[in-house]
Amino acid sequence: MQSPFLLENESAYQAWRSRKLENYPTSAAQLIVEVGDPRKPTQAEYAAILQACRKTNMAIYAGRTGADPDKDIPRLLGRRLGLERLDSNMLADEDGVTSLKVVESAPRQAYIPYTNRPIKWHTDGYYNRPERQIRGMILHCVQSAAQGGENALMDHEIAYLLMRDENPDLIRALMQPDAMTIPARVEEDGVARPDETGPVFSVHPSSGDLHMRYTARIRSIAWKQDAATLAAVAFLGKLLDSDLPYIYRARLEPGMGLICNNVLHDRAGFSDDETHRRLLYRARYYDRIAGTGVGEVYEL
């Protein structure tokens, strides 16, 4: 297929763009799917989740499992939707699923996801090597914070669309193979991860799907120092700081979760108390949600 995400395919892009924006949801409430038990969704529940993901690359499920800490809740739901290959990153639990909570001991206390501080806009695994790109993700809430912890969410394909409509040169800049570098992380025992340089937007060579690696952090990141790249980064930052109807805001409560094709997201700061200690499970995958590829959804 001719991927609409390649700049030379203008007619494919225009056809995809028209279909993408048709009846596009404008609130997080439109993404919520009520699910009895996410470990074994009914056919109707599965179809509703898939429909949302095919449109926006994400869905929010509202399960009835409450504060049940069973890690099979996200794992089995992911499997039902074709998410199989877990990214067992350095700080993940032994089973490859990460328990996100406030941790006051090393080594996790040095990383913002294990604090109550806000996290800027990003896609997960932006520091991963190309063969370990994160394409799918589940965030499952076991317990919400006493206050705060909301997420903002934006479909990365919409970010691409708005930037291409503004000026295709913005996309061209962020597709450069040296657009963004995450410097090596040096720990006590040496280099744990080398420099990782790559594009922000890339297109899968066979499926034509769009992938995005991005972080709004200003430390431990190096952008290509040319005018085109810096202009594109600035434009994207303004998009994400705006009140666009394409930016959804939601707080996950016990039993709820986000399943997505690694969309843009952030996290507000939060505060715990004795009875509300925020705990989310994060499962990151090398797979996209099955049935959501651009060629499968739009048949361009």
N, C-alpha and C positions, 0 to 999 in steps of 0.2 A: 504494500500500500504506500501511497504518498503521504508521509506524515504531515499533518497541518502545522506541526511545530518547527519544521524546517523553513527558513525564510524564503527559499526559492519556490515553495509550493503555495503561492498566493491564493489560487482558486480553492484548493483544499482547505486552507485556513479560513477563508470567508464562509465556506459551507459549514465547517466545524463551528465557527464563531456563532453563526446564526442559530444552530441547533443548541449550542451550549447555553446561550443566554435565554432561550425560550423557556418561560415559566421557571426561571432560576429562583430558588428560595431566598427570601430576604430576612429570615429570622432563624435563630437556633431552634425555636419551637417546631419548625417545619422539618427538622432533621431527627426528631425524637421518635423512636419506635418502641412501643410497649412490648416487653418480652417477659414471659413467665419465668423460665429458667434458661439463661443464656447457654448453659451447657448442652441443652438439647432444644434449640428453637424449633417451633413448628414450621411447616412449609410456608405459611402465610407470613410469619415473623421473619424468616430468612428472606423471603421475597421482598419485604418492605425495607429491610436493611440494605439488600443489594440494590434496590431501586434508588435509594438515597445516595449510595456510594457511586453508582453509575452517573448520577447527575453532578454531585458536588465533591466526589472523592472522599466522602466521610458520612458517618451516621452516628447518632448518639442513641444507645440502647438504654432503656429504663427497665432493669430486671427486678424481680421480686426476691432476690437472694439477700438483700439487706447487707449486714456486716459479716456475712459468711466469708471467712478468709480462704476458702478453697481456691487454690491457684488453677484448678481445672476450669474455673468459670471463664477466664479469658482464653485459656489454652484451647479448650474444646470449641468455643465459639470461633476462634481464629481458624481452627482446622476445618470447620464447616464451610468457611468462606475461602478456603484455599491457602491460608497462611500456615506454612509448615516449617520453613527454615529459620529458626530463631538465631538472632545475633547474640551470642554469649559474650558480651563485652566484659571488660576487666572487673567492673564493680557489680555485675549481675549476680544474682543468687546462683547456687550450684545447678539449679534446673534451667538456667538461662533466662528466667523471668526476674525482673528487678523490683525490689520492694522500695518504693519511694516514700521516705519518711525522714523526719529530723533525726540526724545521727550526730552525736557529740564526741565521737572517737575517730581516730585515724583508721584508714585513709579517707573514708567517705566525707568526713566533716570539712574537707578542703574543697569539696565540689558543691556548687550551688544547688543542684537538685536535692541534696540531702540536708538543706537548710530551709528556713521559712522565708527566705528572701525572694523577691520577684525574679523571674527569668525573662529575658528579652525575647523578641521574635526569633524563631529558628525553625529549621527542620531537623529531625533527629539524625544522628550519625554524620553530620556535615564534615567531621574529621576522619571518616572511614576511608579506606582504600577503595578504588573503583570496583573491585570484585566483591566488596562487602557493603555496597550501598544499601541503605535502608529504604525499602519501597513500601512496606506496610507496617502498621503499628496499632496496638491496642493499649489504651489506658483504662484500667478498671478500678473503680473506687470501692474500697472496703470501709473506710471511715473518712468523712470530711472534716475539715478544720472547724474550730469554734467560730472563726471569722476568716473571710477571705479565701484565697486559693482558686479564684475563677480563672478560666482559660479564655483567651481570644483565639479564634480559628479563622483561617482563610485558605480556600482552595488555591493551591499553587498554580493551577491552570488559569484561574481568573487573574492572578497577579501577572502571569505571562501575557494574557489577553490585553489587559489594561496598558501594560508597557508597550506591547507591539502596536496597539492602536495609537498611542502617543507618538512613538517614533521607533521603527524597526531597528534603528541603530542602537537603542537601549538593549534590545535582545542580543544583537550581534556582539555587543561588548561583553555581556554576561555569559555568552557561549564560548568566549576565548578559553583555551585550555589552561591559561595561567591567570585567570581572573581573580581567584581567591586562594590564598595560602593560609593554612593553619600551621603555625610553627610547632616544632618538636616539643613534646612535653618531657622535661627532664626531671626525674625523680632521684631519690637518694642512691639507687642502684644503677643510675645511668639513664639512657634514653629509652623511655617506655614506648614512645611513638615518634617516628620521624616526621619531618615536614610533609604536609599533604597538600599538594597544589592541584587545582582542577577548576572546571567551569562551575557557574551557578546553575545554569540551565543546560541540560543535555538531553539528547533524544536516543532512545534505545534503538540499536541498529536493525533489529528484526521486527519488533512490535510497533515501533514508531511512537511509543509512549514517552511522555515528558517526565523527567526527573529534576528535582531542585535540591541543591545543597546550599544552605544559607544560614547565617547567624548575624544578628544585629549587634552583637557584642563589639566593644571598641578596644578591648585588650586581647592579646593573644590571637590576633588576626592581622593579615597583611593583604591589602587590596592592591591590584596592579595599579601602578601610579601613572596612568595615562588619563587624559581628559574624558575619553568616552566611558571608561570603567567608572571613574569617580562620579560622573553625571548619572550613570545608571544606578549606582548604589544610592545616591542621594534621592533620586526619583522613587525608588522602591521604598526607601525609608519614609518618605512623605506619604506614600500610599498606606503603609502600615500604621502610621500615626494618625490617619484620618478617621472620619466617621462614615466610611463607605457602607452601604447596605450589605455588601458582600462580606463584611467582617462580622462574625457571629461571636457572641459572648455567652458563656454558660458555666455553671458550677456543677460539677459532678457530685451527686449525693450517694450514700451507700447503695450498692446494687446497680449503679449506673456506670456507663463506660463510653469511651470514644473508640470507634474502629475506623481506620482511615488509610489512605495511600500516602502516608507521611506528609500531610498538609502542613502549612505554616501554622505555628501556634506559639503562644506565650503563656506565662503563669503569673498571676498576681501574688504579692506577698500574703502571708497568712499568719494567724496566731492560733495555737492549740491551748486547750485547758485540760483538766484532769480527765474529763470524760470524752473529749473530742480531740484525738491525736491523729492527724491526717495520715492516711496510708493508702497509697495507690500502687497497683501492680502495673508495670510497664513491660510489654512484650514487643520486641522489635524484630522485624522479619526482612529477609532478602527478597521476599515475594510481594507482588501486588495482590490485592483482593481479586480472586478469580471472577472473570466475567466483566471486568471494568476497564479493560484495555480500550484505547481510542478506536481501534479497528473493530472491536466487538460492539461498542456502544453506538458508533456513528456510521459505520459501514461506508466510509468515504471512498 
